[in-house]
Amino acid sequence: QLVESGGGPAQTGGSLRLSCTASSRTFRSYAVAWFRQASGKEREFVSAINWSDANTYHADFVRGRFTISREDAEKTVYLQMNNLETEDTARYYCAAGLGLTGRWAMVRSESYDRWGQGTQVTVSS
């Protein structure tokens, strides 16, 4: 089970840090990603990290504003979001998939078989 936290309201230009915690097993050998879904839109890829090689992947719209990182105990992944924009308003979901490699697999929601319930991020100007 994946549990997200850290969402909430923010102002444009502000920051939030989302956390994704595995309630039971660790993230070792998993790829962990963040997706988001805004009201009335499809779910889209945000960022991902491959636990085995620590490679990270980001959507183009991140533009250096977001950083994905992992915690050493292998049970938590963070998404640090800086310079937030109103377009970042969405529900953010954490997902985990076993044995994923390469960007093509990492950015596809179909690659992930474990999902959290999401945490809402609302950015206002």
C-alpha positions as CSV (number, residue, x, y, z in Angstrom):
1,Q,0.0,0.0,0.0
2,L,1.2,3.4,-0.9
3,V,0.4,6.5,1.1
4,E,0.8,10.0,-0.2
5,S,1.1,13.1,2.0
6,G,2.2,16.7,1.8
7,G,-0.4,18.2,-0.6
8,G,-2.4,21.3,0.2
9,P,-2.8,24.9,-0.8
10,A,0.1,26.9,-2.1
11,Q,0.7,30.3,-3.8
12,T,2.2,30.7,-7.2
13,G,6.0,30.6,-6.8
14,G,5.7,28.7,-3.6
15,S,6.8,25.2,-2.8
16,L,5.4,21.9,-1.5
17,R,7.1,18.5,-0.8
18,L,5.0,15.4,-1.4
19,S,5.9,12.1,0.2
20,C,5.1,8.6,-0.8
21,T,5.5,5.9,1.8
22,A,5.3,2.2,1.4
23,S,3.3,0.8,4.3
24,S,4.7,-2.7,4.1
25,R,7.5,-3.8,1.7
26,T,10.3,-1.4,0.7
27,F,10.8,0.2,-2.7
28,R,14.0,-1.8,-3.4
29,S,13.9,-3.0,-7.0
30,Y,10.9,-0.8,-7.8
31,A,10.5,2.2,-9.9
32,V,8.4,4.9,-8.1
33,A,6.6,7.6,-10.0
34,W,4.4,10.6,-9.5
35,F,1.5,11.2,-11.8
36,R,-1.1,13.9,-11.6
37,Q,-4.7,14.4,-12.7
38,A,-6.3,17.8,-12.9
39,S,-10.1,18.2,-12.9
40,G,-11.5,17.2,-16.3
41,K,-8.1,16.0,-17.7
42,E,-6.3,12.7,-18.1
43,R,-3.7,11.5,-15.7
44,E,-0.2,12.5,-16.7
45,F,3.3,11.6,-15.8
46,V,5.3,14.0,-13.6
47,S,8.5,12.4,-12.4
48,A,9.9,8.9,-11.6
49,I,12.9,7.4,-10.0
50,N,14.4,3.9,-10.6
51,W,15.5,2.5,-7.3
52,S,18.1,0.2,-8.8
53,D,20.1,2.8,-10.6
54,A,18.7,6.0,-9.1
55,N,18.0,7.4,-12.6
56,T,15.3,10.0,-12.6
57,Y,12.9,11.1,-15.3
58,H,10.7,14.2,-15.6
59,A,8.0,15.5,-17.8
60,D,8.9,18.4,-19.9
61,F,6.6,20.7,-18.0
62,V,8.6,20.2,-14.8
63,R,11.4,22.4,-16.4
64,G,13.7,21.9,-13.4
65,R,11.1,23.0,-10.9
66,F,10.6,19.5,-9.4
67,T,13.0,17.1,-7.8
68,I,12.3,13.4,-7.1
69,S,14.4,11.7,-4.4
70,R,14.4,8.7,-2.2
71,E,15.0,8.1,1.4
72,D,17.7,5.7,2.5
73,A,15.4,3.3,4.4
74,E,13.9,2.5,1.0
75,K,10.3,3.2,2.0
76,T,9.8,6.8,1.1
77,V,10.0,8.8,-2.1
78,Y,9.7,12.6,-2.2
79,L,8.7,15.1,-4.8
80,Q,10.0,18.5,-4.1
81,M,8.0,21.0,-6.1
82,N,9.3,24.6,-6.3
83,N,8.1,27.6,-8.2
84,L,4.6,26.3,-8.4
85,E,2.2,27.4,-11.1
86,T,-1.6,27.4,-11.1
87,E,-1.3,24.8,-13.8
88,D,0.2,22.4,-11.2
89,T,-3.2,22.2,-9.5
90,A,-4.1,18.5,-9.6
91,R,-4.4,15.4,-7.5
92,Y,-1.0,13.8,-7.3
93,Y,-0.6,10.0,-7.2
94,C,2.3,7.9,-6.3
95,A,2.8,4.6,-8.2
96,A,5.3,1.8,-8.0
97,G,6.3,-0.8,-10.6
98,L,8.7,-3.7,-10.4
99,G,11.6,-4.1,-12.7
100,L,11.0,-1.1,-14.9
101,T,13.8,0.3,-17.1
102,G,14.1,3.1,-19.6
103,R,12.1,6.2,-20.0
104,W,9.5,4.7,-22.2
105,A,8.4,2.3,-19.5
106,M,8.8,4.8,-16.7
107,V,6.4,7.4,-18.1
108,R,3.6,5.1,-18.8
109,S,0.9,4.7,-16.2
110,E,0.3,1.1,-17.4
111,S,3.7,0.1,-16.2
112,Y,2.8,0.6,-12.6
113,D,0.7,-1.9,-10.6
114,R,0.6,-0.2,-7.2
115,W,-1.1,3.1,-6.6
116,G,-1.9,5.4,-3.8
117,Q,-5.0,7.3,-3.2
118,G,-3.5,10.6,-4.1
119,T,-3.0,14.0,-2.4
120,Q,-4.5,17.2,-3.6
121,V,-2.3,20.2,-4.6
122,T,-4.1,23.5,-5.2
123,V,-2.0,26.5,-6.4
124,S,-3.6,29.9,-6.5
125,S,-2.3,33.3,-7.6
